[in-house]
Structure formats: C-alpha cells, structure tokens
Amino acid sequence: MKINANEISALIKEQIKNYHAKVDANDVGTVVTVGDGIAIIYGLDKAMLGELLIFPHDVYGMVMNLETDSVGAVLMGDDSLIKEGDVVKRTGEVMEVPVGEAMLGRVVNALGQPIDGLGEIKTTSRRPIEVIAPGVIKRKSVDTPLETGLTAIDAMTPIGRGQRELIIGDRQTGKTAIAIDAIINQKDKDVICIYVAIGQKNSTVAQIVEKLRNHHALSYTMVVAATASEPAPLLYIAPYAGCAMAEEFMSQGKDVLIVYDDLSKHAVAYRTLSLLLKRSPGREAYPGDVFYLHSRLLERACKLAPEYGGGSITALPIVETQSGDISAYIPTNVISITDGQIFLNTDLFNAGQRPAIDSGLSVSRVGGAAQFKATKQVAKSLKIDLANFTEMKSFSQFGSDLDKSTLAVLKHGETLLAMLRQEQYKPRQLDQQVFELYLSNTRYLDNVEPNKVRETIDSCYDFIAANNKEIFPSINKNKQILPEIEAALKQAVETYFNGQK
C-alpha cells in the first residue's frame, strides 16, 4: 500500500507543531498503514528490534522491521481496533513473558497469560523471549539419559538431558504421542516439562491437557498454546516464550524437557509475517533467515557445566513431512540443527507398529553417551538385527523357497517388532525395557507367535518379579546388569520357559 503525499505532509506538519512538546518525538510514532496484523509506523526513530510497542485500546505490538523512515510491527491483538493516524508509544522493553514455579500445571498463551480459567498466575519474575544461547565454555557434554519410557527410542536412539532430538514424520504417524509419552514418563524423575502447541486446534490442545491431567503429569508440566485461530505473531513467538520459561528453571540447576509441536507451522507463521512485512521471499517463499529462526531457538537447549548451575534443557522439536520427504526445505534445516532424529514411517504405522520408528533413518548423534549401561548391554545388536530383517524381507518377496538362516532372520525380526510395539500412555521403566530386550536378544522369544510375544514378556516378568525379588530392583538401582544378576536372570528365564513346555 503506497503512502500518498497528503499523508506525508500531514505527518510532517504534526511533527513541527509538537516540536517543543515534552514527549520525545523519538518515543512516539504514527500508524501509516495497518492490516493483516501488520502496522507500518512513521517515527519511533530509537525503536529496537523486538521492542514492545503500545497501540490504542491496549493492543501490543512487536518491532520486526527497522526501515529508514518507518518501523514495521506485528500486532499481538485485534488489528481492527487500530486505524491510520493512531499514536504508538515505545515501551523501551523487549518482549518478555512471566516465568517461575507458579506456571506449572497451567495452560498459558504465547504472552504467558492464563487461558485455562483457573485465575491469575502470581509470579514476580519475567524473562525476555529472545536471548543469546550459552557459549561453549558454559556447556558440558551430554551424559545423563532422559528416559522416554519407549523401548524403541531408549534402546536405539537414546536421548540425553541437554540434547535436541527431532521427531519427524508425516501427518498422523504418532509424533505428538511420542512427546506426550516422554512427558508422562518424567513423573518422579525430577524433570520439569513444557509443551508448546503451535498452530493446533483448540480441541486438540484441550485433549492433550486432559491426558496429562489424567496421568498425573500436569503438576510438573506447563502448556504454552498458540492455536490455529490466533494471529500469526503469537504463533511466531510461542516457542521462544516456552524456551524463556524453560531457561528460568535451567538457571536454577534443574532439568527441563520442552516439546515444540510443531516447527513446520512455526515456519509457516514466520513466512506469513515476513511476506506481509515485504521481506524478500526465497525458496518455497520462505525468507532467507528461516534457518536462523530455528537455530537460535534450538541452540538454547543445552546442558550447563556444574560451575554454571548444571541445569539442562532437552528439546524435542516436531516437524511434519509431506509423503515422507525428509529432504524438503524445513526438515533438512531442522535436521542439520539437531543432534539426531526419530523418523516415523507411514507404512510401519499403517501396518500397526506403534511407535512407527524407522530404525534405518532414525539416529542419535549423542548415542551411547546418553544411555544406561544396562540398556547398552542388551541392545547392542538391535539396530543391526532390524536392518537385516528389513533387507531380507524385501528380498524374500521375490522367492518362495527360503533357507533356514533366512527364515531365522525373518522370524527374529518379526519378534523384535512385536517386542517394540507399545501402547500409548504406558511408558516402560528401565527394568522392564532391559528385561524385554534381554529376552529378545537371547532368542527366547523366537519360538513364540508374534501376536503372543507381549503376553509372554509380561507373564515372564511377573513370574520373575514374584520369585526372584532381587533381580529387577538391582537393575533399577545399579543401572547395569551385574554378573551375579545376569546369572540369576538366565536361570529364572530358563525356569519359566521350561515350565511353559
């Protein structure tokens, strides 16, 4: 929209008239154009990037463009209340959100305001949503596991406290389910959780909050919701607001798990703002700094060195792919920023595998450094066995007469997939995971029908827990299988399976 000469002359006359006014002209501006949540403001010469502005009717805006003679701002409220010629004032403050213990158990919007109907949140601390990520000196290498309770992840792509692990896959493949299970599994593990919902339906967010409440996870979790019905600026700032809330706990030496669900919608919201602000479009119409958009967010997840408090932020960003294309623009960007990815395969999901993790494309670049010794002891060959199974399965489709070794590989692979199947909202503890991996690793389950594998594992676990009360507590306590425990476990398993014959 062009600015005509009359508007410019009127603005200049107004500025000359108020030249001797007590209010600094640099702190006051005038709306030139407004629409689609974007306001172009004349004046505000000293405005800062990211600064909060006050519009009439208590509508707030945030500076995103600094032009030669104007400022571009995104509005955090109803733009229908703002009109050309309205006076805009600087606040001198960058965008901040409330933080602290009082936020736990609450659902807030991207500005930190409660939207759960439970009243005001009484907190005295605030933090800017954008800060520079901790430097290398302040960081410590990731070495403590963050247990998700999902055997397929904890065994093959372990996540450490302070890591950034991408969850990626097509729509409706169980990406959010993995994140919610990981949050539920943090109960009694001294980890604070933050779930950031970006561009989702209100009903979806309400269902997630209800699930967390039902599984007693809301007491250590906060939900930041910027739903699809809200303006693009709120979707844009939501993950940064959630990260600021996480940093408050990290600075106190605590461990935090934060889920960004999802960054595809976040990038789309940012593209919308950028195009409306007349920034140059690049590949797929995204602006040139869309990589920086996510890198400056995810780099804030880290594990601090002990002398800086020793806290951590573990980030689980979620990205949606189209037809499994992980080479698309946003997926490749986020893959290159994170420390690994969990790729969910649509074909596996449709075949009934839950979680539908593709063991070939999923990787954790932290790997064994963030894994308990007990899990390492029993999961060494899991990825190789699954890779052999996948390869053999594709070849077996072309032949009818298969030799015994091929049949054994196929049978073992089917058993592994059956063992890795897991119901939602039922995370498994360390001893349960180690036990089922031990059973599959030692081939005790290869003679069991795939549809009875889970039943057999549960039955055997209950039998050993009742008759050998020292085995599972030892694994949970020592985080490894001691030689005498391994011998007792082998004997107990043999006793069980001999009794089943």
DAZIPE-V229860 format. One record per residue. PHI is phi in radians with two decimals (NA if undefined). OMEGA is omega in radians with two decimals (none if undefined). NEAR is the number of other ideal C-beta (glycine too) atoms within 8 Angstrom. Layout:
# DAZIPE-V229860
PHI:OMEGA:NEAR, PHI:OMEGA:NEAR
This chain:
# DAZIPE-V229860
NA:-3.08:4, -1.43:3.08:3, -1.69:-3.11:7, -1.47:-3.03:6, -1.10:-3.13:5, -1.07:3.13:6, -1.11:-3.12:10, -1.11:-3.12:9, -1.11:3.12:8, -1.12:3.13:8, -1.14:-3.13:11, -1.14:3.11:8, -1.03:3.14:8, -1.11:-3.13:9, -1.18:3.12:10, -1.13:-3.12:7, -1.06:-3.10:6, -1.69:-3.05:9, -1.04:-3.09:7, -1.68:-3.14:3, -1.18:-3.11:6, -1.20:-3.13:2, -1.28:3.11:7, -1.17:-3.11:5, -1.07:3.14:11, -1.19:-3.09:9, -1.67:-3.10:10, -2.25:3.10:13, -2.35:-3.12:14, -2.23:3.13:13, -1.22:3.11:16, -1.65:3.08:11, -2.40:3.11:9, -2.58:3.12:12, 2.84:-3.14:7, 0.97:3.09:5, 1.38:-3.11:11, -2.10:3.08:14, -2.17:3.01:15, -1.75:-2.99:12, -2.10:3.04:15, -1.52:-3.12:9, 1.79:-3.13:12, 0.92:-3.06:14, -1.04:-3.08:6, -1.77:-3.12:7, -1.08:3.13:11, -1.81:3.06:7, -1.12:-3.12:6, 1.50:-3.12:9, -1.30:3.07:14, -1.42:3.07:11, -2.08:3.09:17, -1.87:3.07:11, -1.76:3.04:16, -1.03:-3.13:8, 1.11:3.09:7, 0.99:3.03:7, -1.56:-3.14:14, -1.76:3.07:12, -2.37:3.12:14, -2.28:-3.12:14, -1.22:3.10:15, -2.20:3.10:10, -2.20:3.05:9, -2.03:3.14:7, -1.65:-3.11:7, -1.08:-3.07:3, -2.21:3.12:4, -2.63:3.14:9, -2.21:3.05:13, -1.74:-3.10:15, -2.25:3.04:15, -1.75:-3.06:16, -1.66:-3.13:17, -1.66:-3.13:11, -2.57:-3.07:11, -1.32:-3.11:6, -1.34:3.12:14, -1.23:3.13:4, -1.41:-3.07:9, -1.75:3.11:13, -2.35:3.12:6, -1.02:3.12:8, 1.62:3.11:5, -1.12:3.14:11, -1.51:3.14:8, -2.07:-3.12:17, -2.06:3.04:9, -1.35:3.02:14, -1.85:-3.09:8, 1.34:-3.12:5, -2.14:3.04:7, -1.42:-3.09:10, -1.08:-3.14:12, -2.26:3.06:11, -2.30:3.07:13, -1.19:-3.14:11, -2.39:3.06:13, 2.25:-3.09:9, -1.02:-3.09:5, -1.11:-3.12:9, -1.35:-3.09:13, -1.13:3.14:10, 1.43:-3.07:6, -2.01:3.04:12, -1.98:-3.08:10, -2.21:3.04:15, -1.53:-3.06:11, -1.15:3.11:13, -1.63:-3.13:11, 1.45:3.13:12, -1.54:-3.10:6, -1.15:3.10:11, -2.25:-3.10:8, -1.76:3.11:8, 1.28:-3.11:5, -1.79:3.06:5, 1.62:-3.07:5, -1.20:3.04:4, -1.70:-3.08:11, -1.63:3.10:5, -2.39:-3.06:10, -1.75:-3.06:4, -1.68:3.05:8, -2.39:3.12:6, -2.37:3.05:12, -1.17:-3.08:8, -1.32:3.14:12, -2.02:3.03:8, -2.39:3.10:8, -1.33:-3.13:2, -1.11:3.11:8, -0.99:3.13:8, -1.33:-3.09:6, -1.08:-3.09:4, -1.10:-3.10:5, -1.37:-3.03:9, -1.64:3.07:12, -2.27:3.14:10, -1.13:-3.10:6, -1.28:-3.09:13, -2.47:-3.11:8, -1.89:-3.12:11, -1.16:2.92:11, -1.91:-3.04:14, -1.31:3.10:9, -1.57:-3.08:12, 1.45:3.10:11, -1.80:-3.04:14, -1.01:-3.10:12, -1.05:-3.14:11, -1.44:-3.08:14, -1.09:-3.13:14, -1.56:-3.01:11, -1.78:-3.14:12, -2.26:-3.06:11, -1.07:-3.14:15, -1.93:3.12:16, -1.82:3.10:15, -1.23:-3.07:13, 1.89:-3.12:13, -1.56:3.02:16, -2.12:-3.09:12, -2.04:-3.10:15, -1.37:3.00:14, -1.87:-2.99:14, -2.32:3.14:16, 2.96:3.13:14, -1.18:3.08:11, -1.10:3.10:4, 1.03:3.03:5, -2.11:3.05:11, 1.66:-3.12:13, -1.18:3.14:14, -1.13:-3.13:9, -1.03:3.12:10, -1.10:-3.13:16, -1.11:-3.13:14, -1.17:3.08:14, -1.06:3.13:15, -1.11:3.11:17, -1.16:-3.14:14, -1.05:-3.10:13, -1.28:-3.14:12, -1.44:3.11:11, -1.04:3.14:9, 1.10:3.11:3, -1.95:3.06:7, 1.04:3.08:5, -2.18:3.09:11, -1.56:-3.07:12, -2.05:3.07:14, -2.29:3.11:15, -1.96:-3.14:16, -1.84:3.13:16, -1.71:-3.08:15, -2.04:3.03:15, 1.25:3.11:12, -1.68:3.09:12, -1.25:3.09:7, -1.01:-3.10:9, -1.14:3.13:6, -1.12:3.13:9, -1.10:3.14:14, -1.09:3.12:8, -1.14:3.13:8, -1.12:3.12:13, -1.06:-3.14:12, -1.14:3.11:8, -1.11:3.11:10, -1.11:3.12:15, -1.15:-3.11:9, -1.12:-3.12:6, -1.76:3.05:9, 1.00:-3.13:7, -1.79:-3.05:13, -1.27:-3.10:9, -1.16:3.12:7, -2.01:-3.07:10, -2.23:2.96:14, -2.19:-3.11:13, -2.04:3.06:15, -1.87:-3.02:15, -2.05:2.96:14, -2.11:-2.96:14, -1.40:-3.07:11, -1.06:-3.10:7, -1.43:-3.08:4, -1.59:-3.13:9, -1.09:-3.13:11, -0.97:3.13:10, -1.01:3.14:13, -1.24:3.07:13, -1.15:-3.13:15, -1.18:-3.05:11, -1.51:-3.03:14, -0.94:-3.12:16, -1.13:3.11:12, -1.19:3.09:10, -1.12:3.11:15, -1.07:3.14:13, -1.17:3.10:14, -1.10:3.10:15, -1.13:3.12:16, -1.20:-3.10:13, -1.14:3.08:13, -1.06:3.13:12, -1.28:3.11:11, -1.07:-3.14:15, -1.14:3.10:8, -1.58:3.12:8, 1.50:-3.11:7, -1.72:3.10:9, -1.71:-3.09:13, -2.23:2.98:15, -1.97:-3.14:14, -2.14:-3.13:16, -1.96:3.06:14, -1.84:-3.02:15, -2.14:-0.03:12, -2.35:-3.03:13, -1.38:3.04:14, -1.13:3.13:9, -1.20:3.10:12, -1.11:3.13:17, -1.12:3.12:13, -1.13:3.11:9, -1.10:3.14:14, -1.19:3.09:13, -1.08:3.11:13, -1.02:3.14:9, -1.10:-3.08:15, -1.11:3.14:11, -1.18:3.11:11, -1.18:3.10:9, -1.48:3.09:11, 1.12:3.01:5, -1.40:-3.06:8, -1.17:3.08:5, -1.40:3.10:9, -2.09:-3.12:9, -1.08:-3.11:5, 0.95:3.13:5, 1.21:3.06:7, -1.28:3.10:14, -1.23:-3.07:12, -1.12:-3.08:6, -1.72:-3.10:6, -1.19:3.05:15, -1.16:3.12:8, -1.11:3.10:7, -0.91:-3.08:11, -1.59:-3.12:15, -1.18:-3.12:9, -1.24:3.06:10, -1.42:-3.01:11, -1.33:3.10:13, -1.18:3.13:9, -1.34:3.06:12, -1.45:-3.11:12, -2.91:2.98:12, -1.96:-3.11:14, -1.37:3.06:14, -1.16:-3.10:9, -0.93:-3.11:7, -1.22:3.08:3, -1.90:3.06:8, 1.92:3.07:9, 1.30:3.12:10, -1.31:3.14:14, -2.64:2.95:13, -2.15:3.06:14, -1.79:-3.08:17, -1.86:3.02:12, -2.07:3.07:16, -1.28:3.10:15, -2.03:3.11:15, -2.30:-3.14:13, -1.67:3.10:12, -1.81:3.06:12, -1.90:3.14:7, 0.95:3.05:5, 1.23:-3.08:9, -1.48:3.14:8, -1.50:3.10:12, -1.67:3.09:5, -1.23:-2.98:9, -1.06:-3.08:9, -1.14:3.09:12, -0.97:-3.13:13, -1.16:3.08:10, -1.01:-3.03:11, -1.26:3.08:15, -1.04:-3.10:11, -1.28:3.13:6, -1.52:-3.00:11, -1.54:-3.09:13, -1.73:-3.13:9, 2.49:3.13:13, -2.48:3.01:13, -1.85:-3.08:13, -1.69:-3.13:11, -1.74:-3.03:18, -1.63:-3.11:14, -1.09:-3.13:11, -1.11:3.10:6, -1.12:-3.14:11, -1.10:-3.14:13, -1.18:3.11:6, -1.46:3.08:6, 1.70:3.13:5, -1.40:3.12:11, -2.31:-0.11:11, -1.27:-3.01:12, -1.52:-3.03:13, -1.46:3.07:15, -1.47:-3.04:10, -1.20:-3.14:12, -1.36:-3.10:7, -1.65:-3.14:9, -1.56:-3.11:13, -2.68:3.00:7, -2.16:-3.07:14, -1.35:3.02:6, -1.51:2.98:12, 1.05:-3.01:8, -1.09:3.11:6, -1.13:-3.12:9, -2.01:-3.11:16, -2.51:3.10:12, -1.16:-3.11:9, -1.07:-3.13:8, -1.06:3.14:13, -1.20:3.11:15, -1.01:-3.07:10, -1.07:-3.01:10, -1.94:-3.05:11, -1.99:-3.06:12, -0.98:-3.00:6, -1.68:-3.01:7, -1.06:-3.10:14, -1.13:-3.13:8, -1.14:3.14:7, -1.07:3.13:12, -1.20:3.10:13, -1.15:3.09:10, -1.07:3.14:10, -1.08:-3.13:15, -1.06:-3.13:11, -1.16:-3.14:8, -1.11:-3.10:12, -1.13:-3.14:10, -1.17:3.12:7, -1.33:-3.07:8, -1.17:3.13:10, -1.17:-3.08:6, -1.71:-3.12:4, -2.30:-3.13:7, -1.75:-3.13:3, -1.63:-3.13:4, -1.88:3.13:8, -1.34:-3.03:6, -1.10:-3.10:5, -1.14:3.11:6, -1.14:3.12:10, -1.08:3.14:9, -1.14:3.12:9, -1.11:3.13:12, -1.13:-3.13:13, -1.14:-3.14:9, -1.12:3.12:13, -1.10:3.10:15, -1.07:3.12:10, -1.13:3.13:14, -1.09:3.12:13, -1.08:3.12:12, -1.13:-3.14:12, -1.19:-3.09:15, -1.40:3.08:10, -1.16:-3.05:9, -2.60:3.11:11, -1.24:3.10:5, -1.21:3.13:9, 1.14:3.09:9, -2.25:3.13:7, -1.13:-3.11:12, -1.84:3.14:10, -1.42:-3.04:8, -0.96:-3.08:12, -1.12:3.12:10, -1.17:3.14:9, -1.12:-3.12:13, -1.08:-3.11:14, -1.12:-3.11:15, -1.21:3.05:13, -1.19:3.09:15, -1.11:-3.13:12, -1.08:-3.11:13, -1.27:-3.12:14, -1.18:-3.11:10, -1.58:3.02:8, 1.14:3.10:7, -1.17:-3.05:9, -1.61:-3.05:13, -1.15:3.12:9, -1.67:-3.14:4, -1.72:3.10:9, -1.09:-3.10:5, -0.92:-3.12:9, -1.31:3.12:5, -2.01:-3.11:8, -1.10:-3.11:13, -1.11:3.12:9, -1.08:-3.14:7, -1.15:3.14:10, -1.06:-3.12:13, -1.12:-3.14:8, -1.15:3.14:9, -1.16:3.12:13, -1.07:3.14:11, -1.09:3.14:8, -1.09:-3.11:10, -1.24:3.13:15, -1.05:-3.13:10, -1.41:-3.02:6, -1.78:3.12:8, -2.27:-2.95:9, -1.25:-3.10:7, -1.61:-2.98:7, -1.19:-3.04:13, -1.20:3.05:9, -1.04:3.12:9, -1.14:3.14:10, -1.12:3.14:16, -1.15:-3.08:10, -1.35:-3.03:6, -1.54:-3.12:8, 1.04:3.06:9, -2.70:3.11:9, -1.69:3.12:11, -1.19:-3.10:8, -0.93:-3.10:5, -1.22:3.09:6, -1.23:3.12:12, -1.10:3.12:9, -1.14:3.13:8, -1.14:3.13:11, -1.15:3.13:14, -1.08:-3.14:9, -1.11:-3.12:8, -1.15:3.13:13, -1.15:3.11:14, -1.07:3.12:8, -1.07:-3.13:9, -1.12:-3.06:12, -1.22:3.05:10, -1.16:3.12:7, -1.28:-3.14:6, -1.45:-3.09:5, -1.28:none:4
